[in-house]
Amino acid sequence: MSSEIEIEFKNMVTREEFTQLLKNFSINSEDFSSQINHYFDTPDFQLKNHHAALRIREKNSQYTLTLKQPANEGLLETNEKLDTKTAADLLESGVLPAGEVKTAIEQMGISLKDLACFGSLSTKRAEIIYQNGLLVFDHSSYFQKEDYEIEYEVTNFAEGKKIFDLLMQNANIPIRKTDNKVVRFYKEKLLSQNN
């Protein structure tokens, strides 16, 4: 189990901008790996209302349970490794295993019995080290939607923002208001429910 502050900058890009950035950084299809985020909440979105998000990330047959909560700068991320059986049970039943994530959710006053997996988002991801940070290229699919996103994960907010803004400026890509994946996923889920 681990907790850490996550500081990242992100920007939605068009497919054309994404393709150009891949060329600029000499990234090809072999550099991408696949992962699936399975998202959880209660039917009345108690986690979302606390500005928190809960997911299992499935990558290379490994499962990580992650709770993201607001922090003064960035997000507090609490991670727990899960074995295959525990992950499968959680996906099916919504019953959290004992640990830091369960304790943190209980401390928020959220009803654990109402937790359920409400969908999955698949991402093809490439990562490179770039100027003391991690530059991430994501192509995600969920419901009937696809999107492209650039993320820059850093330990220093001010330095990271400066580097990321300059990267986007040099690539002639405007900075766009970019929701995180779970928010985009929620919006698309609500749209699909209302259609």
Biotite code that builds the C-alpha atoms (Angstrom):
import biotite.structure as struc

atoms = struc.array([
    struc.Atom([0.000, 0.000, 0.000], chain_id="A", res_id=1, res_name="MET", atom_name="CA", element="C"),
    struc.Atom([1.197, 3.505, -0.706], chain_id="A", res_id=2, res_name="SER", atom_name="CA", element="C"),
    struc.Atom([-0.041, 7.072, -0.634], chain_id="A", res_id=3, res_name="SER", atom_name="CA", element="C"),
    struc.Atom([1.440, 9.876, -2.652], chain_id="A", res_id=4, res_name="GLU", atom_name="CA", element="C"),
    struc.Atom([0.609, 13.331, -3.941], chain_id="A", res_id=5, res_name="ILE", atom_name="CA", element="C"),
    struc.Atom([0.063, 13.288, -7.693], chain_id="A", res_id=6, res_name="GLU", atom_name="CA", element="C"),
    struc.Atom([0.861, 16.504, -9.571], chain_id="A", res_id=7, res_name="ILE", atom_name="CA", element="C"),
    struc.Atom([0.062, 16.330, -13.247], chain_id="A", res_id=8, res_name="GLU", atom_name="CA", element="C"),
    struc.Atom([-0.816, 18.651, -16.073], chain_id="A", res_id=9, res_name="PHE", atom_name="CA", element="C"),
    struc.Atom([-3.053, 17.432, -18.851], chain_id="A", res_id=10, res_name="LYS", atom_name="CA", element="C"),
    struc.Atom([-4.355, 18.656, -22.151], chain_id="A", res_id=11, res_name="ASN", atom_name="CA", element="C"),
    struc.Atom([-6.862, 17.189, -24.583], chain_id="A", res_id=12, res_name="MET", atom_name="CA", element="C"),
    struc.Atom([-5.499, 17.100, -28.120], chain_id="A", res_id=13, res_name="VAL", atom_name="CA", element="C"),
    struc.Atom([-6.949, 16.244, -31.496], chain_id="A", res_id=14, res_name="THR", atom_name="CA", element="C"),
    struc.Atom([-5.976, 13.040, -33.263], chain_id="A", res_id=15, res_name="ARG", atom_name="CA", element="C"),
    struc.Atom([-3.832, 15.096, -35.665], chain_id="A", res_id=16, res_name="GLU", atom_name="CA", element="C"),
    struc.Atom([-2.044, 16.888, -32.795], chain_id="A", res_id=17, res_name="GLU", atom_name="CA", element="C"),
    struc.Atom([-1.512, 13.560, -31.027], chain_id="A", res_id=18, res_name="PHE", atom_name="CA", element="C"),
    struc.Atom([-0.026, 12.005, -34.182], chain_id="A", res_id=19, res_name="THR", atom_name="CA", element="C"),
    struc.Atom([2.301, 15.002, -34.648], chain_id="A", res_id=20, res_name="GLN", atom_name="CA", element="C"),
    struc.Atom([3.517, 14.792, -31.028], chain_id="A", res_id=21, res_name="LEU", atom_name="CA", element="C"),
    struc.Atom([4.222, 11.071, -31.466], chain_id="A", res_id=22, res_name="LEU", atom_name="CA", element="C"),
    struc.Atom([6.352, 11.931, -34.508], chain_id="A", res_id=23, res_name="LYS", atom_name="CA", element="C"),
    struc.Atom([8.120, 14.752, -32.613], chain_id="A", res_id=24, res_name="ASN", atom_name="CA", element="C"),
    struc.Atom([9.120, 12.325, -29.853], chain_id="A", res_id=25, res_name="PHE", atom_name="CA", element="C"),
    struc.Atom([9.794, 9.328, -32.171], chain_id="A", res_id=26, res_name="SER", atom_name="CA", element="C"),
    struc.Atom([7.096, 7.219, -30.486], chain_id="A", res_id=27, res_name="ILE", atom_name="CA", element="C"),
    struc.Atom([5.657, 4.340, -32.504], chain_id="A", res_id=28, res_name="ASN", atom_name="CA", element="C"),
    struc.Atom([2.967, 1.717, -31.940], chain_id="A", res_id=29, res_name="SER", atom_name="CA", element="C"),
    struc.Atom([5.359, -0.698, -30.163], chain_id="A", res_id=30, res_name="GLU", atom_name="CA", element="C"),
    struc.Atom([5.897, 1.928, -27.441], chain_id="A", res_id=31, res_name="ASP", atom_name="CA", element="C"),
    struc.Atom([2.265, 1.707, -26.317], chain_id="A", res_id=32, res_name="PHE", atom_name="CA", element="C"),
    struc.Atom([0.853, -0.590, -23.655], chain_id="A", res_id=33, res_name="SER", atom_name="CA", element="C"),
    struc.Atom([-2.795, -1.193, -22.797], chain_id="A", res_id=34, res_name="SER", atom_name="CA", element="C"),
    struc.Atom([-4.580, -0.687, -19.511], chain_id="A", res_id=35, res_name="GLN", atom_name="CA", element="C"),
    struc.Atom([-8.186, -0.721, -18.353], chain_id="A", res_id=36, res_name="ILE", atom_name="CA", element="C"),
    struc.Atom([-9.606, 1.461, -15.585], chain_id="A", res_id=37, res_name="ASN", atom_name="CA", element="C"),
    struc.Atom([-12.710, 0.011, -13.895], chain_id="A", res_id=38, res_name="HIS", atom_name="CA", element="C"),
    struc.Atom([-14.558, 2.820, -12.071], chain_id="A", res_id=39, res_name="TYR", atom_name="CA", element="C"),
    struc.Atom([-16.622, 2.524, -8.890], chain_id="A", res_id=40, res_name="PHE", atom_name="CA", element="C"),
    struc.Atom([-19.136, 4.743, -7.150], chain_id="A", res_id=41, res_name="ASP", atom_name="CA", element="C"),
    struc.Atom([-22.522, 4.555, -5.474], chain_id="A", res_id=42, res_name="THR", atom_name="CA", element="C"),
    struc.Atom([-25.748, 4.993, -7.505], chain_id="A", res_id=43, res_name="PRO", atom_name="CA", element="C"),
    struc.Atom([-26.055, 8.539, -6.116], chain_id="A", res_id=44, res_name="ASP", atom_name="CA", element="C"),
    struc.Atom([-22.372, 9.331, -6.848], chain_id="A", res_id=45, res_name="PHE", atom_name="CA", element="C"),
    struc.Atom([-21.227, 9.795, -3.239], chain_id="A", res_id=46, res_name="GLN", atom_name="CA", element="C"),
    struc.Atom([-17.536, 9.534, -4.215], chain_id="A", res_id=47, res_name="LEU", atom_name="CA", element="C"),
    struc.Atom([-17.942, 12.044, -7.033], chain_id="A", res_id=48, res_name="LYS", atom_name="CA", element="C"),
    struc.Atom([-19.724, 14.415, -4.631], chain_id="A", res_id=49, res_name="ASN", atom_name="CA", element="C"),
    struc.Atom([-16.621, 14.250, -2.398], chain_id="A", res_id=50, res_name="HIS", atom_name="CA", element="C"),
    struc.Atom([-14.471, 15.035, -5.496], chain_id="A", res_id=51, res_name="HIS", atom_name="CA", element="C"),
    struc.Atom([-12.956, 11.572, -5.088], chain_id="A", res_id=52, res_name="ALA", atom_name="CA", element="C"),
    struc.Atom([-12.558, 8.699, -7.536], chain_id="A", res_id=53, res_name="ALA", atom_name="CA", element="C"),
    struc.Atom([-12.124, 4.949, -7.047], chain_id="A", res_id=54, res_name="LEU", atom_name="CA", element="C"),
    struc.Atom([-10.786, 2.573, -9.680], chain_id="A", res_id=55, res_name="ARG", atom_name="CA", element="C"),
    struc.Atom([-9.096, -0.721, -10.315], chain_id="A", res_id=56, res_name="ILE", atom_name="CA", element="C"),
    struc.Atom([-6.384, -0.380, -12.954], chain_id="A", res_id=57, res_name="ARG", atom_name="CA", element="C"),
    struc.Atom([-5.721, -3.585, -14.877], chain_id="A", res_id=58, res_name="GLU", atom_name="CA", element="C"),
    struc.Atom([-2.331, -3.573, -16.595], chain_id="A", res_id=59, res_name="LYS", atom_name="CA", element="C"),
    struc.Atom([-0.112, -6.513, -17.616], chain_id="A", res_id=60, res_name="ASN", atom_name="CA", element="C"),
    struc.Atom([-2.358, -8.904, -15.628], chain_id="A", res_id=61, res_name="SER", atom_name="CA", element="C"),
    struc.Atom([-1.689, -6.815, -12.498], chain_id="A", res_id=62, res_name="GLN", atom_name="CA", element="C"),
    struc.Atom([-4.453, -5.061, -10.552], chain_id="A", res_id=63, res_name="TYR", atom_name="CA", element="C"),
    struc.Atom([-4.120, -1.861, -8.515], chain_id="A", res_id=64, res_name="THR", atom_name="CA", element="C"),
    struc.Atom([-6.949, -0.365, -6.468], chain_id="A", res_id=65, res_name="LEU", atom_name="CA", element="C"),
    struc.Atom([-6.616, 3.442, -6.349], chain_id="A", res_id=66, res_name="THR", atom_name="CA", element="C"),
    struc.Atom([-8.516, 6.094, -4.427], chain_id="A", res_id=67, res_name="LEU", atom_name="CA", element="C"),
    struc.Atom([-7.913, 9.687, -5.545], chain_id="A", res_id=68, res_name="LYS", atom_name="CA", element="C"),
    struc.Atom([-8.873, 12.518, -3.201], chain_id="A", res_id=69, res_name="GLN", atom_name="CA", element="C"),
    struc.Atom([-8.321, 16.288, -3.366], chain_id="A", res_id=70, res_name="PRO", atom_name="CA", element="C"),
    struc.Atom([-5.101, 17.612, -1.805], chain_id="A", res_id=71, res_name="ALA", atom_name="CA", element="C"),
    struc.Atom([-3.762, 21.154, -1.366], chain_id="A", res_id=72, res_name="ASN", atom_name="CA", element="C"),
    struc.Atom([-1.655, 20.758, -4.507], chain_id="A", res_id=73, res_name="GLU", atom_name="CA", element="C"),
    struc.Atom([-2.634, 17.918, -6.837], chain_id="A", res_id=74, res_name="GLY", atom_name="CA", element="C"),
    struc.Atom([-4.381, 14.762, -5.656], chain_id="A", res_id=75, res_name="LEU", atom_name="CA", element="C"),
    struc.Atom([-3.772, 12.346, -2.803], chain_id="A", res_id=76, res_name="LEU", atom_name="CA", element="C"),
    struc.Atom([-3.509, 8.904, -4.373], chain_id="A", res_id=77, res_name="GLU", atom_name="CA", element="C"),
    struc.Atom([-3.840, 5.790, -2.200], chain_id="A", res_id=78, res_name="THR", atom_name="CA", element="C"),
    struc.Atom([-2.848, 2.563, -3.979], chain_id="A", res_id=79, res_name="ASN", atom_name="CA", element="C"),
    struc.Atom([-3.230, -1.099, -3.051], chain_id="A", res_id=80, res_name="GLU", atom_name="CA", element="C"),
    struc.Atom([-2.096, -4.073, -5.117], chain_id="A", res_id=81, res_name="LYS", atom_name="CA", element="C"),
    struc.Atom([-4.828, -6.695, -5.575], chain_id="A", res_id=82, res_name="LEU", atom_name="CA", element="C"),
    struc.Atom([-4.510, -10.335, -6.526], chain_id="A", res_id=83, res_name="ASP", atom_name="CA", element="C"),
    struc.Atom([-6.616, -11.592, -9.435], chain_id="A", res_id=84, res_name="THR", atom_name="CA", element="C"),
    struc.Atom([-9.300, -13.183, -7.249], chain_id="A", res_id=85, res_name="LYS", atom_name="CA", element="C"),
    struc.Atom([-9.739, -10.110, -5.021], chain_id="A", res_id=86, res_name="THR", atom_name="CA", element="C"),
    struc.Atom([-9.980, -7.869, -8.106], chain_id="A", res_id=87, res_name="ALA", atom_name="CA", element="C"),
    struc.Atom([-12.569, -10.178, -9.713], chain_id="A", res_id=88, res_name="ALA", atom_name="CA", element="C"),
    struc.Atom([-14.599, -10.299, -6.487], chain_id="A", res_id=89, res_name="ASP", atom_name="CA", element="C"),
    struc.Atom([-14.525, -6.513, -6.164], chain_id="A", res_id=90, res_name="LEU", atom_name="CA", element="C"),
    struc.Atom([-15.579, -6.027, -9.790], chain_id="A", res_id=91, res_name="LEU", atom_name="CA", element="C"),
    struc.Atom([-18.487, -8.425, -9.290], chain_id="A", res_id=92, res_name="GLU", atom_name="CA", element="C"),
    struc.Atom([-19.661, -7.501, -5.786], chain_id="A", res_id=93, res_name="SER", atom_name="CA", element="C"),
    struc.Atom([-18.323, -3.999, -5.090], chain_id="A", res_id=94, res_name="GLY", atom_name="CA", element="C"),
    struc.Atom([-17.144, -5.243, -1.675], chain_id="A", res_id=95, res_name="VAL", atom_name="CA", element="C"),
    struc.Atom([-13.831, -3.583, -0.784], chain_id="A", res_id=96, res_name="LEU", atom_name="CA", element="C"),
    struc.Atom([-11.037, -5.584, 0.839], chain_id="A", res_id=97, res_name="PRO", atom_name="CA", element="C"),
    struc.Atom([-9.749, -4.354, 4.212], chain_id="A", res_id=98, res_name="ALA", atom_name="CA", element="C"),
    struc.Atom([-7.034, -1.728, 3.831], chain_id="A", res_id=99, res_name="GLY", atom_name="CA", element="C"),
    struc.Atom([-6.221, 1.974, 3.553], chain_id="A", res_id=100, res_name="GLU", atom_name="CA", element="C"),
    struc.Atom([-8.642, 2.578, 0.674], chain_id="A", res_id=101, res_name="VAL", atom_name="CA", element="C"),
    struc.Atom([-11.599, 1.079, 2.546], chain_id="A", res_id=102, res_name="LYS", atom_name="CA", element="C"),
    struc.Atom([-10.689, 3.033, 5.699], chain_id="A", res_id=103, res_name="THR", atom_name="CA", element="C"),
    struc.Atom([-10.411, 6.335, 3.778], chain_id="A", res_id=104, res_name="ALA", atom_name="CA", element="C"),
    struc.Atom([-13.817, 5.804, 2.135], chain_id="A", res_id=105, res_name="ILE", atom_name="CA", element="C"),
    struc.Atom([-15.394, 4.960, 5.496], chain_id="A", res_id=106, res_name="GLU", atom_name="CA", element="C"),
    struc.Atom([-13.881, 8.161, 6.922], chain_id="A", res_id=107, res_name="GLN", atom_name="CA", element="C"),
    struc.Atom([-15.678, 10.136, 4.182], chain_id="A", res_id=108, res_name="MET", atom_name="CA", element="C"),
    struc.Atom([-18.964, 8.685, 5.444], chain_id="A", res_id=109, res_name="GLY", atom_name="CA", element="C"),
    struc.Atom([-19.687, 6.901, 2.165], chain_id="A", res_id=110, res_name="ILE", atom_name="CA", element="C"),
    struc.Atom([-21.942, 3.858, 2.208], chain_id="A", res_id=111, res_name="SER", atom_name="CA", element="C"),
    struc.Atom([-19.685, 0.907, 1.321], chain_id="A", res_id=112, res_name="LEU", atom_name="CA", element="C"),
    struc.Atom([-22.619, -1.440, 0.696], chain_id="A", res_id=113, res_name="LYS", atom_name="CA", element="C"),
    struc.Atom([-23.738, 0.733, -2.242], chain_id="A", res_id=114, res_name="ASP", atom_name="CA", element="C"),
    struc.Atom([-20.393, 0.678, -4.101], chain_id="A", res_id=115, res_name="LEU", atom_name="CA", element="C"),
    struc.Atom([-20.482, -0.897, -7.550], chain_id="A", res_id=116, res_name="ALA", atom_name="CA", element="C"),
    struc.Atom([-18.425, -0.939, -10.725], chain_id="A", res_id=117, res_name="CYS", atom_name="CA", element="C"),
    struc.Atom([-20.242, 1.228, -13.244], chain_id="A", res_id=118, res_name="PHE", atom_name="CA", element="C"),
    struc.Atom([-18.021, 0.836, -16.272], chain_id="A", res_id=119, res_name="GLY", atom_name="CA", element="C"),
    struc.Atom([-14.556, 0.661, -17.794], chain_id="A", res_id=120, res_name="SER", atom_name="CA", element="C"),
    struc.Atom([-12.271, 2.905, -19.819], chain_id="A", res_id=121, res_name="LEU", atom_name="CA", element="C"),
    struc.Atom([-9.527, 1.398, -22.002], chain_id="A", res_id=122, res_name="SER", atom_name="CA", element="C"),
    struc.Atom([-6.326, 3.328, -22.677], chain_id="A", res_id=123, res_name="THR", atom_name="CA", element="C"),
    struc.Atom([-3.376, 2.778, -24.968], chain_id="A", res_id=124, res_name="LYS", atom_name="CA", element="C"),
    struc.Atom([-0.489, 4.580, -23.253], chain_id="A", res_id=125, res_name="ARG", atom_name="CA", element="C"),
    struc.Atom([3.095, 5.525, -24.072], chain_id="A", res_id=126, res_name="ALA", atom_name="CA", element="C"),
    struc.Atom([5.394, 7.149, -21.501], chain_id="A", res_id=127, res_name="GLU", atom_name="CA", element="C"),
    struc.Atom([8.768, 8.857, -21.721], chain_id="A", res_id=128, res_name="ILE", atom_name="CA", element="C"),
    struc.Atom([10.961, 10.717, -19.251], chain_id="A", res_id=129, res_name="ILE", atom_name="CA", element="C"),
    struc.Atom([10.940, 14.400, -20.206], chain_id="A", res_id=130, res_name="TYR", atom_name="CA", element="C"),
    struc.Atom([12.746, 17.182, -18.306], chain_id="A", res_id=131, res_name="GLN", atom_name="CA", element="C"),
    struc.Atom([12.510, 15.713, -14.772], chain_id="A", res_id=132, res_name="ASN", atom_name="CA", element="C"),
    struc.Atom([8.956, 14.477, -15.293], chain_id="A", res_id=133, res_name="GLY", atom_name="CA", element="C"),
    struc.Atom([6.973, 11.750, -17.009], chain_id="A", res_id=134, res_name="LEU", atom_name="CA", element="C"),
    struc.Atom([5.330, 12.674, -20.315], chain_id="A", res_id=135, res_name="LEU", atom_name="CA", element="C"),
    struc.Atom([2.327, 10.472, -21.075], chain_id="A", res_id=136, res_name="VAL", atom_name="CA", element="C"),
    struc.Atom([0.502, 9.960, -24.375], chain_id="A", res_id=137, res_name="PHE", atom_name="CA", element="C"),
    struc.Atom([-3.005, 8.477, -23.894], chain_id="A", res_id=138, res_name="ASP", atom_name="CA", element="C"),
    struc.Atom([-5.567, 7.281, -26.437], chain_id="A", res_id=139, res_name="HIS", atom_name="CA", element="C"),
    struc.Atom([-8.705, 6.291, -24.513], chain_id="A", res_id=140, res_name="SER", atom_name="CA", element="C"),
    struc.Atom([-11.967, 4.552, -25.460], chain_id="A", res_id=141, res_name="SER", atom_name="CA", element="C"),
    struc.Atom([-15.141, 4.428, -23.366], chain_id="A", res_id=142, res_name="TYR", atom_name="CA", element="C"),
    struc.Atom([-18.767, 3.928, -24.348], chain_id="A", res_id=143, res_name="PHE", atom_name="CA", element="C"),
    struc.Atom([-18.900, 5.168, -27.969], chain_id="A", res_id=144, res_name="GLN", atom_name="CA", element="C"),
    struc.Atom([-16.192, 7.808, -27.481], chain_id="A", res_id=145, res_name="LYS", atom_name="CA", element="C"),
    struc.Atom([-12.458, 8.070, -28.170], chain_id="A", res_id=146, res_name="GLU", atom_name="CA", element="C"),
    struc.Atom([-10.151, 10.835, -26.982], chain_id="A", res_id=147, res_name="ASP", atom_name="CA", element="C"),
    struc.Atom([-6.494, 11.835, -26.986], chain_id="A", res_id=148, res_name="TYR", atom_name="CA", element="C"),
    struc.Atom([-4.673, 13.367, -24.055], chain_id="A", res_id=149, res_name="GLU", atom_name="CA", element="C"),
    struc.Atom([-1.175, 14.454, -23.078], chain_id="A", res_id=150, res_name="ILE", atom_name="CA", element="C"),
    struc.Atom([-0.228, 14.310, -19.384], chain_id="A", res_id=151, res_name="GLU", atom_name="CA", element="C"),
    struc.Atom([2.898, 15.522, -17.640], chain_id="A", res_id=152, res_name="TYR", atom_name="CA", element="C"),
    struc.Atom([3.530, 14.093, -14.157], chain_id="A", res_id=153, res_name="GLU", atom_name="CA", element="C"),
    struc.Atom([5.957, 16.021, -11.939], chain_id="A", res_id=154, res_name="VAL", atom_name="CA", element="C"),
    struc.Atom([6.986, 16.589, -8.337], chain_id="A", res_id=155, res_name="THR", atom_name="CA", element="C"),
    struc.Atom([7.233, 20.405, -8.540], chain_id="A", res_id=156, res_name="ASN", atom_name="CA", element="C"),
    struc.Atom([4.048, 22.229, -9.550], chain_id="A", res_id=157, res_name="PHE", atom_name="CA", element="C"),
    struc.Atom([5.558, 25.544, -10.726], chain_id="A", res_id=158, res_name="ALA", atom_name="CA", element="C"),
    struc.Atom([8.399, 23.963, -12.697], chain_id="A", res_id=159, res_name="GLU", atom_name="CA", element="C"),
    struc.Atom([6.077, 21.345, -14.231], chain_id="A", res_id=160, res_name="GLY", atom_name="CA", element="C"),
    struc.Atom([3.518, 23.916, -15.344], chain_id="A", res_id=161, res_name="LYS", atom_name="CA", element="C"),
    struc.Atom([6.190, 26.017, -17.025], chain_id="A", res_id=162, res_name="LYS", atom_name="CA", element="C"),
    struc.Atom([7.650, 23.012, -18.903], chain_id="A", res_id=163, res_name="ILE", atom_name="CA", element="C"),
    struc.Atom([4.238, 21.678, -19.944], chain_id="A", res_id=164, res_name="PHE", atom_name="CA", element="C"),
    struc.Atom([2.954, 25.059, -21.141], chain_id="A", res_id=165, res_name="ASP", atom_name="CA", element="C"),
    struc.Atom([6.128, 25.562, -23.180], chain_id="A", res_id=166, res_name="LEU", atom_name="CA", element="C"),
    struc.Atom([5.815, 22.082, -24.698], chain_id="A", res_id=167, res_name="LEU", atom_name="CA", element="C"),
    struc.Atom([2.252, 22.807, -25.826], chain_id="A", res_id=168, res_name="MET", atom_name="CA", element="C"),
    struc.Atom([3.227, 26.269, -27.095], chain_id="A", res_id=169, res_name="GLN", atom_name="CA", element="C"),
    struc.Atom([6.152, 24.884, -29.124], chain_id="A", res_id=170, res_name="ASN", atom_name="CA", element="C"),
    struc.Atom([3.811, 22.284, -30.667], chain_id="A", res_id=171, res_name="ALA", atom_name="CA", element="C"),
    struc.Atom([1.234, 25.015, -31.491], chain_id="A", res_id=172, res_name="ASN", atom_name="CA", element="C"),
    struc.Atom([-1.371, 23.246, -29.359], chain_id="A", res_id=173, res_name="ILE", atom_name="CA", element="C"),
    struc.Atom([-3.707, 25.467, -27.338], chain_id="A", res_id=174, res_name="PRO", atom_name="CA", element="C"),
    struc.Atom([-4.156, 24.676, -23.646], chain_id="A", res_id=175, res_name="ILE", atom_name="CA", element="C"),
    struc.Atom([-7.701, 23.339, -23.312], chain_id="A", res_id=176, res_name="ARG", atom_name="CA", element="C"),
    struc.Atom([-9.751, 22.863, -20.155], chain_id="A", res_id=177, res_name="LYS", atom_name="CA", element="C"),
    struc.Atom([-9.217, 19.139, -19.580], chain_id="A", res_id=178, res_name="THR", atom_name="CA", element="C"),
    struc.Atom([-11.209, 17.058, -17.143], chain_id="A", res_id=179, res_name="ASP", atom_name="CA", element="C"),
    struc.Atom([-9.533, 13.964, -15.747], chain_id="A", res_id=180, res_name="ASN", atom_name="CA", element="C"),
    struc.Atom([-10.490, 10.571, -17.155], chain_id="A", res_id=181, res_name="LYS", atom_name="CA", element="C"),
    struc.Atom([-13.046, 9.700, -14.497], chain_id="A", res_id=182, res_name="VAL", atom_name="CA", element="C"),
    struc.Atom([-14.886, 13.023, -14.995], chain_id="A", res_id=183, res_name="VAL", atom_name="CA", element="C"),
    struc.Atom([-14.943, 12.509, -18.776], chain_id="A", res_id=184, res_name="ARG", atom_name="CA", element="C"),
    struc.Atom([-16.136, 8.959, -18.155], chain_id="A", res_id=185, res_name="PHE", atom_name="CA", element="C"),
    struc.Atom([-18.934, 10.180, -15.808], chain_id="A", res_id=186, res_name="TYR", atom_name="CA", element="C"),
    struc.Atom([-20.094, 12.760, -18.363], chain_id="A", res_id=187, res_name="LYS", atom_name="CA", element="C"),
    struc.Atom([-20.241, 10.185, -21.142], chain_id="A", res_id=188, res_name="GLU", atom_name="CA", element="C"),
    struc.Atom([-22.038, 7.688, -18.877], chain_id="A", res_id=189, res_name="LYS", atom_name="CA", element="C"),
    struc.Atom([-24.665, 10.290, -17.976], chain_id="A", res_id=190, res_name="LEU", atom_name="CA", element="C"),
    struc.Atom([-25.101, 11.141, -21.657], chain_id="A", res_id=191, res_name="LEU", atom_name="CA", element="C"),
    struc.Atom([-25.539, 7.465, -22.550], chain_id="A", res_id=192, res_name="SER", atom_name="CA", element="C"),
    struc.Atom([-28.126, 7.033, -19.751], chain_id="A", res_id=193, res_name="GLN", atom_name="CA", element="C"),
    struc.Atom([-30.110, 10.048, -20.958], chain_id="A", res_id=194, res_name="ASN", atom_name="CA", element="C"),
    struc.Atom([-30.249, 8.895, -24.601], chain_id="A", res_id=195, res_name="ASN", atom_name="CA", element="C"),
])
